[in-house]
Amino acid sequence: MFIEFGMPVPGRGSVRAFAAGYLGELTQIIRPALVDEALELTRRVQRRIRKLPARVTVYLVLALSLFGTDGYLGVWAALTAGLGGEDVAPSEAALRQARRRVGSAPLAILFDRLKGPADKADCSGAWWRGLRTVAWDGTGLQ
């Protein structure tokens, strides 16, 4: 199923710059509609058509946090590896500016909406002696 992800590319009609399926599993866990809602609530939706829409920038920031050892361009290449067609490769400065434009407010909204246990209360192994089991993998975010 194709999920419309990007904005129309100027001069190219209905052709999209980005498609959800190509951005990996992030769009399966954090649906584009939820990202759009967070962007609207924080007034971070782009005002004009950009090569780096606000929605794509949110997914970039999420991927940057998952792949902390890779730089902007490395994470971008991984996110768009399956895109095919015309090569859309922004500069590192453009990615940095897009991240600054979007800011952290939409990510805070996403966290508030998505936080909580990953398993259901009746799932085997979710509880031990009346306490919910949790794990922390030692990842450090700065």
C-alpha positions as CSV (number, residue, x, y, z in Angstrom):
1,M,0.0,0.0,0.0
2,F,1.4,3.4,-1.0
3,I,1.1,6.1,1.7
4,E,1.4,9.6,0.5
5,F,4.4,11.0,2.4
6,G,5.8,14.1,0.7
7,M,4.6,17.2,-0.8
8,P,4.0,17.5,-4.6
9,V,7.3,18.4,-6.4
10,P,6.9,21.7,-8.2
11,G,6.6,21.3,-12.0
12,R,6.2,17.5,-11.7
13,G,2.5,17.2,-11.0
14,S,1.5,14.4,-8.6
15,V,5.0,12.9,-8.4
16,R,6.1,12.8,-4.8
17,A,9.6,13.5,-3.5
18,F,9.3,10.9,-0.7
19,A,7.2,7.8,-0.1
20,A,6.5,6.4,3.4
21,G,7.5,2.9,2.5
22,Y,11.0,4.0,1.6
23,L,11.7,5.5,5.0
24,G,11.8,2.1,6.7
25,E,10.0,1.0,9.7
26,L,9.7,4.4,11.3
27,T,6.5,5.1,9.4
28,Q,5.0,1.8,10.6
29,I,5.6,2.7,14.2
30,I,5.0,6.5,14.0
31,R,2.3,7.1,11.4
32,P,2.6,10.1,9.1
33,A,-0.8,11.3,10.4
34,L,0.5,11.5,13.9
35,V,3.6,13.5,12.8
36,D,1.3,15.9,10.9
37,E,-0.9,16.4,14.0
38,A,2.2,17.2,16.1
39,L,3.5,19.6,13.5
40,E,0.1,21.3,13.3
41,L,-0.2,21.6,17.1
42,T,3.2,23.2,17.3
43,R,2.7,25.4,14.1
44,R,5.8,23.8,12.5
45,V,4.1,22.9,9.2
46,Q,6.0,24.3,6.3
47,R,4.5,27.4,4.7
48,R,5.8,26.7,1.2
49,I,6.7,23.6,-0.7
50,R,10.2,22.5,0.2
51,K,12.5,19.7,-0.8
52,L,12.7,18.9,2.9
53,P,9.1,19.0,4.2
54,A,8.6,19.3,8.0
55,R,7.3,15.7,8.1
56,V,10.4,14.3,6.5
57,T,12.6,16.4,8.9
58,V,10.8,14.8,11.9
59,Y,11.6,11.3,10.6
60,L,15.2,12.4,10.0
61,V,15.6,13.6,13.6
62,L,14.1,10.4,14.9
63,A,16.6,8.4,12.7
64,L,19.4,10.6,13.9
65,S,18.6,9.6,17.5
66,L,18.6,5.9,16.5
67,F,21.9,6.1,14.6
68,G,24.0,8.4,16.8
69,T,27.3,7.4,15.2
70,D,26.2,8.4,11.7
71,G,26.2,12.0,10.5
72,Y,23.4,13.8,8.7
73,L,24.3,12.6,5.3
74,G,24.8,9.0,6.4
75,V,21.4,8.9,8.1
76,W,19.8,10.6,5.1
77,A,21.3,8.1,2.7
78,A,19.9,5.2,4.8
79,L,16.5,6.8,5.0
80,T,16.2,7.3,1.2
81,A,18.1,4.3,0.0
82,G,15.1,2.7,-1.6
83,L,13.7,5.9,-3.1
84,G,15.0,5.3,-6.7
85,G,14.4,7.7,-9.5
86,E,15.8,11.2,-9.2
87,D,18.5,11.6,-6.6
88,V,17.4,14.0,-3.9
89,A,20.5,14.7,-1.9
90,P,20.4,17.8,0.2
91,S,23.6,19.2,1.7
92,E,24.4,18.7,5.4
93,A,23.8,22.4,5.9
94,A,20.3,22.0,4.4
95,L,19.5,19.1,6.7
96,R,20.8,21.0,9.7
97,Q,18.6,24.1,8.8
98,A,15.6,21.9,8.3
99,R,16.1,20.4,11.8
100,R,16.5,23.8,13.3
101,R,13.2,25.0,11.5
102,V,11.2,22.1,12.9
103,G,12.7,22.4,16.4
104,S,12.0,20.0,19.3
105,A,8.3,20.8,20.1
106,P,6.8,18.3,17.6
107,L,9.1,15.6,19.0
108,A,7.9,16.4,22.5
109,I,4.3,16.0,21.3
110,L,5.1,12.7,19.7
111,F,6.8,11.4,22.8
112,D,3.7,12.4,25.0
113,R,1.4,10.5,22.5
114,L,3.6,7.4,22.2
115,K,5.1,6.9,25.6
116,G,4.1,3.9,27.7
117,P,4.6,0.2,27.8
118,A,5.3,-1.6,24.5
119,D,3.4,-4.7,25.5
120,K,-0.1,-5.4,26.6
121,A,-0.9,-5.9,30.3
122,D,-1.9,-9.5,29.7
123,C,1.3,-10.3,27.7
124,S,3.4,-13.2,29.0
125,G,6.5,-11.7,30.7
126,A,5.0,-8.2,31.2
127,W,4.7,-8.7,34.9
128,W,6.9,-10.3,37.6
129,R,5.7,-10.6,41.2
130,G,3.2,-7.8,40.6
131,L,5.7,-5.4,39.0
132,R,5.9,-4.5,35.3
133,T,9.2,-5.7,33.8
134,V,11.2,-3.0,32.0
135,A,14.6,-2.9,30.4
136,W,17.0,-0.1,29.5
137,D,19.7,-0.8,26.9
138,G,22.2,1.7,28.2
139,T,21.8,4.0,25.2
140,G,22.7,7.5,26.1
141,L,21.0,10.5,24.5
142,Q,22.5,13.9,24.9
